[in-house]
């Protein structure tokens, strides 16, 4: 026994402690403290609190799941609506539809460019009236998507292609056109220039 | 003391052994479950409690240079019915009325019972009520357990909502992503199209750029509540991440493309041509602003167009360019320093060079005293031969290669033709050696010719032909094509050629028809023949005009070709289209008109 501690501790110090080995064991029950009720209550209450908290959390998460599900469904519906509206918009935005409408309103393209140079008032090009082809442009560049979409001239007054009322856009254009024609810009005092910087 | 101490030791030892064995068993079992068989068990449990749900990775859009959507992915719905469930529903209702006996449903009863629902459902998906009933009864006749029958494929959202609102138990919808082309046939030949039912790209850029556009479908599964299928939080397992496709941006301008197609188709019908192509290219960048191929396919409905008209002939149909090619030969001769624009020759109607070839002009004329400029203005084959023979065949051939002929352009369009320079100059026979000087005996595509004129307009620097501006992936990364030009001929040679082509525009026989007031234009006509798939020449001629404007500071190349214009078999068929398109391009891009008139070069002496 003495050989092992001798390597780390001086033997003489260890020697006097030897008698302790033979000390009688303490009486049973003497060293154990009596458990108090408070500790038990704290422990049980702690467990209860944890259980209740977890339950509440779980309820909250489940509620959240239903909220998310509801919101997701709403989003799906709105996405569908958005897609539908965008498709409608793309349809009526297509050049074929614009051209068909322009033709229905009696407009013809003018391929003769005439330019006015503001610096010296030079007109380059030969101003001439547009002589658009009589043929409708619709079959030239087909678009299967606008089949059956009514033109502005075919719709009841004040309705857009979507069927929503749009404050009489057609009537307005028709009413204002002659007014503009009556009032040419005053000439003589040089060319009118826009007040931009 | 020994007795009392040894007994507990043995007990402890025994319990320890039992404990170790027990724990050992648990550990083995645990490892078996958690590690060894983990994957199989997980999969099994997932299968048992949840079903994998497909997450669609949307195919990317194709947009034009300004962001106008040319091809768009949309969700469509297949309306599916379950004939068996329809029958069961009727059966259950009848059973409820007669709870005691065992009931059966006859076909007549079935038809009578489902007719009201079918009458409501039919019109929504474009069928009559009887047709819906017909689908159900015929399916049930084939197989009494039939649980799946298509009622309508790819209906739009409106119809889907309407079907859902009817709330019929035996009808449901399946998602089916689809593609729409909001601008219809605008650029249809370039865009290509997909197979309707499974979305396989079949043609055009949809096919060529599929790597950019294609999305990857993902798969997730989650546990759900029994009653209302609400996903249980935290139970979602992503088996495969869905990935949306990239957005493909083109150099095309949709408005211009529409205009060009419209003009080309109008003229094609007027002159009765088989087909026509119009190419608009930006001189300084080589970007293609519009490529009209008429007849044009509407990708929303490809089957409405003949199969042979669904591609882009500007890329895929090589032809002998004819006289438009003389500009290239002239530039080569000028670049070699073997001639100037005012060098003089005497051009006969028939020229018989020493090597035995026989060169004729298109119509008889007496000997003409022409300069190189005059040769181009008169489009004289004999005159061009006299200038072309001043440089070696090899040198001309090398220049052609430098101009981008004989190989596909950088665009890499599906089935794009490379053109054929009649093999190598060593293989050219005596006639071909001269024919290649004025654009016969070799083939090019319309885009290649536009690229040649781009090079001449851009001071001899050829820019790579660009149709795709870039691909922006869903993560926001953008790839752009390289934009490095290569010098083909000297700036002097290119400018001299340009000046000569201006004289062609001003003095040529179409001067009245293609005049664009206010701008200096350089242009050249061509008439040539096209070989069909069998190598034989097709009937009629391909008449073309290529040119650029404004000639003093070139911005745009326009190249027009009409094949077999039966009512007007000359370049006069192409000239008005050139004039209209070029006018529109100059107007659209607010090009400053030319100040000074074109420099004069003598055509005759």
Contacts between the chains, C-beta under 8 A, distances in Angstrom:
chain1	res1	chain2	res2	distance
A	61	B	233	5.0
A	61	B	234	8.0
A	62	B	233	7.3
A	64	B	233	6.7
A	65	B	230	5.6
A	65	B	231	6.4
A	65	B	232	6.6
A	65	B	233	4.8
A	66	B	230	5.7
A	68	B	231	7.8
A	68	B	233	7.9
A	69	B	230	4.6
A	69	B	231	6.7
A	80	B	75	7.6
A	80	B	157	5.0
A	80	B	160	7.7
A	80	B	161	7.2
A	81	B	157	7.9
A	83	B	74	6.0
A	83	B	75	6.6
A	83	B	157	6.1
A	84	B	156	7.4
A	84	B	157	4.6
A	84	B	158	6.4
A	87	B	72	8.0
A	87	B	74	6.4
A	87	B	156	7.5
A	87	B	157	8.0
A	87	B	180	6.7
A	87	B	182	7.5
A	90	B	69	6.4
A	90	B	72	6.8
A	90	B	180	7.5
A	90	B	182	3.3
A	90	B	183	7.9
A	91	B	182	6.4
A	93	B	182	7.0
A	94	B	182	5.6
A	94	B	183	4.8
A	94	B	184	6.1
A	94	B	186	7.4
A	95	B	183	6.3
A	95	B	186	6.2
A	95	B	254	7.0
A	95	B	255	6.4
A	95	B	258	4.0
A	96	B	183	7.4
A	96	B	184	5.6
A	96	B	185	8.0
A	96	B	186	7.7
A	96	B	258	7.5
A	99	B	258	7.7
A	99	B	262	7.6
A	111	B	263	7.9
A	111	B	579	7.8
A	111	B	580	4.6
A	111	B	583	5.4
A	111	B	584	6.4
A	112	B	517	7.9
A	112	B	583	6.9
A	113	B	516	7.4
A	113	B	517	7.8
A	113	B	518	7.2
A	113	B	583	5.2
A	113	B	586	6.3
A	113	B	587	4.3
A	114	B	517	7.9
A	115	B	518	6.2
A	115	B	593	5.8
A	117	B	593	7.9
A	124	B	517	6.5
A	124	B	518	3.5
A	124	B	593	4.7
A	125	B	517	4.3
A	125	B	518	4.8
A	125	B	593	7.9
A	126	B	517	5.3
A	133	B	266	6.1
A	135	B	266	6.7
A	137	B	262	5.6
A	137	B	266	7.7
A	140	B	261	7.1
A	140	B	262	4.9
A	140	B	265	4.1
A	140	B	266	5.8
A	140	B	269	7.9
A	141	B	184	6.7
A	141	B	185	4.8
A	141	B	186	6.2
A	141	B	258	6.0
A	141	B	261	4.9
A	141	B	262	5.4
A	141	B	265	6.6
A	141	B	296	6.5
A	142	B	184	5.8
A	142	B	185	4.9
A	142	B	296	7.5
A	142	B	298	4.6
A	142	B	301	8.0
A	142	B	304	7.3
A	143	B	183	6.7
A	143	B	184	2.4
A	143	B	185	6.2
A	143	B	186	7.7
A	143	B	298	6.2
A	143	B	300	7.1
A	144	B	184	6.3
A	144	B	298	5.3
A	144	B	300	4.0
A	144	B	301	4.2
A	144	B	304	7.4
A	145	B	180	6.5
A	145	B	181	7.5
A	145	B	182	6.5
A	145	B	184	6.1
A	145	B	300	5.6
A	146	B	184	7.2
